[in-house]
């Protein structure tokens, strides 16, 4: 869906999407009514939307919420309330006349990103947004060790003994594709029912990490945008293989897996969901990922949600990767009895 709502979409991406949907339905559905529940509308509709993009353009142009927003914008421009409908009609006409000009001559309306006074524009086309610390704070424990290791690897020399280890934390970053990534620093104190967790990311190294906070640091004479993260454990290759590269699990390791990374290696934000596999105990599931814990919350078939938006150390989470069935060569996918899923 993110691809379909972009302003610029490649034809090869649309063809790949349609192929993935077809392969998904042939593998799980096979046009059998007893397997119809495998063909979910959210998957099936992707094939239709991909075809409509070639005819109507990106979905962002004609989506329902976009039209609703347009109606709100037009009504907010009304200035002559004695002739409301005539006035709003002229507002719509003016917009219809200027929009084609902007499309034909983009220089008339150059696309600019708004930089607020309390934001910071990074060199890699990312923007740090408030809230932030009023003054630098000193790192301690595992956070200080992670920062020191990063600087030593980046600069290729030991850190001086007088190194202060101070950073000024930022809570959010706006990526080059306008996606916002947040951090545990400001999300964890909020109640879970009032928070949409958006601090888990995937990196270019195909790792899943929780963002603790963002900051800037001087490395080799230049300032860089960095992030302190906690890496999830490596994926379980068995589950990843039998799901055709779709399901990946990982254990949250907290302070035991802290690392500092550059913001520019972040690919996208993802969701890590507590693992609940009905019919298989949490302990048996943990053995699949080579991780066995004695946490009382792992007994039974349910995982208790925390009162606050925090990940629990030792708990297993899963993330659904993009569907890659279209990329699997025929005959190479492992045999799976879909009737037992």
C-alpha positions, 0 to 999 in steps of 0.5 A, spaced: 500 500 500 505 504 501 508 503 494 501 504 491 500 511 494 507 514 492 507 520 487 512 516 483 511 509 481 515 504 477 512 500 472 516 494 474 514 495 481 507 494 479 508 488 475 512 485 481 506 486 485 501 483 481 505 477 480 506 476 487 498 476 488 497 471 483 503 467 486 500 468 493 493 465 491 496 460 487 500 457 492 494 458 498 488 459 495 488 454 488 481 456 487 478 452 492 472 454 496 474 450 502 481 455 502 477 461 500 479 464 507 486 464 505 484 469 500 484 476 504 481 482 501 487 486 503 491 481 499 487 480 493 485 488 492 492 489 491 492 486 484 486 490 482 489 497 484 496 495 481 492 495 474 488 501 476 494 505 477 496 505 470 489 507 468 488 513 473 495 514 477 497 513 484 492 511 489 494 518 493 490 522 487 483 519 488 483 516 495 477 517 499 481 520 505 484 525 500 477 527 497 475 528 504 481 532 506 480 536 499 472 538 501 475 540 507 480 545 504 475 548 499 470 549 504 475 553 509 476 557 503 469 560 503 469 568 504 462 569 501 457 566 506 451 570 502 453 565 496 456 559 499 455 554 493 457 559 488 463 561 492 466 554 493 465 552 486 469 558 484 474 556 489 474 549 486 475 552 479 481 556 481 484 550 484 482 546 477 486 551 473 492 552 477 493 544 478 495 542 471 499 548 471 503 546 477 503 539 473 506 541 467 511 546 469 513 544 476 518 550 477 512 554 478 511 550 485 517 547 487 517 542 492 520 544 499 520 541 506 518 545 512 524 546 517 521 548 523 525 553 528 526 547 533 528 542 527 535 540 525 536 538 517 541 533 516 546 532 511 543 526 508 536 529 507 533 527 514 530 532 519 531 531 526 524 534 530 523 536 537 522 534 543 529 534 544 534 535 551 535 542 553 542 541 554 547 535 553 546 529 558 552 524 560 551 517 557 552 511 562 553 504 562 551 500 556 549 506 552 556 509 553 560 503 551 555 502 545 557 510 543 564 509 545 565 502 540 562 506 535 566 512 535 573 507 535 570 503 529 568 510 525 575 514 527 580 508 527 583 510 534 582 509 541 577 514 545 581 519 549 581 519 556 577 526 557 572 524 553 565 526 556 560 522 553 555 527 552 549 527 547 543 531 546 537 527 545 532 528 539 525 524 539 523 524 532 526 524 525 523 525 518 526 520 513 527 523 506 521 519 504 517 523 509 516 517 514 516 519 521 520 515 526 520 516 533 524 513 539 523 510 546 525 516 549 518 519 549 514 513 547 515 509 553 512 513 558 506 514 554 500 509 556 499 503 551 492 505 549 494 512 547 501 510 543 502 508 536 509 505 536 513 507 531 520 506 533 522 500 530 526 500 524 529 495 519 536 497 517 540 496 510 544 490 514 537 487 514 537 488 522 531 489 526 532 495 531 528 499 536 530 506 536 532 509 543 533 516 541 537 520 536 542 525 536 548 528 533 555 527 534 562 529 530 565 523 527 572 524 523 571 532 523 564 532 521 557 532 524 553 526 523 545 524 525 546 517 529 541 513 533 542 509 539 538 502 538 537 495 541 537 490 536 532 484 536 535 477 535 537 474 528 531 471 525 529 464 525 531 461 518 526 455 518 520 460 519 523 465 514 524 459 509 517 455 510 513 462 510 517 464 503 521 470 506 514 473 509 515 471 517 521 473 521 521 473 528 526 476 533 527 476 541 528 483 544 534 483 548 534 490 551 540 493 554 544 487 552 544 489 544 545 496 544 549 499 538 549 506 535 548 506 527 547 512 522 540 514 521 542 514 513 542 506 514 535 506 516 530 503 511 523 504 513 519 503 520 516 496 521 512 493 526 514 488 531 508 484 534 508 480 540 508 472 538 502 468 539 501 462 536 495 458 538 496 451 538 503 451 540 506 453 547 510 459 547 516 455 550 515 450 544 515 457 540 521 459 543 525 453 542 524 454 534 528 461 535 533 457 539 531 462 545 528 459 551 526 464 557 523 463 564 519 469 564 512 468 567 509 472 562 511 466 557 507 461 560 500 459 556 498 461 549 497 469 551 502 474 552 500 479 557 501 486 554 504 491 558 501 497 561 506 502 557 508 502 550 515 498 552 518 492 549 519 486 554 526 483 554 526 476 552 519 476 549 519 474 542 516 478 537 514 477 529 514 482 523 511 480 516 516 482 511 513 484 504 510 478 500 516 475 496 512 469 493 513 472 486 521 471 487 521 464 489 523 460 483 517 454 482 519 448 485 524 451 490 519 453 495 518 448 501 512 443 501 507 446 506 500 443 508 496 449 508 490 445 511 495 445 517 496 452 518 
